[in-house]
Amino acid sequence: MQEKPYHHGNLRHSLIEVGISLIHKEGVEHLSLRRVASLCGVSQAAPYAHFANKEALLDAMRAYATERFAQA
């Protein structure tokens, strides 16, 4: 059985990090909330508790990357 990267931790953070990883590997055209949810091992509805849509996830990913860059 495949190990799931998310397990009762901070789902919002996991969705952001998995989304960034997916974009790096396959490009933004392959990003979807369903795909990110699947990679995190949660239901397709779970990301909607944190993000209204794909654009909201992208905004959070941009903010996260900007914050990490500023810290470095």
N, C-alpha and C positions, 0 to 999 in steps of 0.2 A: 504494500500500500504506500502511496506517495505521501511524504511528509508535508504538512501544511505550514506555511510560514506564519499564520495567525492562529493564536490559541489563547483566547480570553485575555488579551492584552489591550493595547491601544489600537483599536481598529482604524480610526481616522489616520493615525500615523502610518500604519501598515499599508493602507490604501494609497497614501501619498508616495511612500517609498517604492511600492510595487509598480505604481503608475510611472514613476520616473524611470525605473529599471526597464519597463516594457517599452517606453519611448526610445531609450538608448539602444535597445536590441532590435526593435522592429519599426520604429517611426511612429509619429503621432497619429497617422492614419489608421493604425491598428489599436489605438486606445479606445476602450469603451468601459463603462461602469460594470457591465456584465463580465467582461474579460478580466478586469482587475479583481472583481469579487471571486471569480473562479480561481484565479491564481492565489488569492488569499485563503481560499477554502471556506468561503462563507456563501450564504444564499445570494441570489441575484438582487434581492430587495435590500440587503443589509447596507450597501453603500448609501442608499437614499436616506438613511438616518443621519448621515453626516454631510452629504452633498446633494443639492437639488437636481443637478444634472452634470454632464461631462464638463461643461464650461466651469462650473464651480470647483470641480476636482482640479482642472487645469490651473485655475486661479490659486488654489491652495498649494499646488505643486510649485508654481512660480514664486509664491511668498516663501515657501520652505527653502527653495534653492537660493533665493536672495538672502535670506537670514543666514543660511550656512556659509555663503560666500562672504558676508559681512563679518562673521565670526572668525573666518580664516584670515 
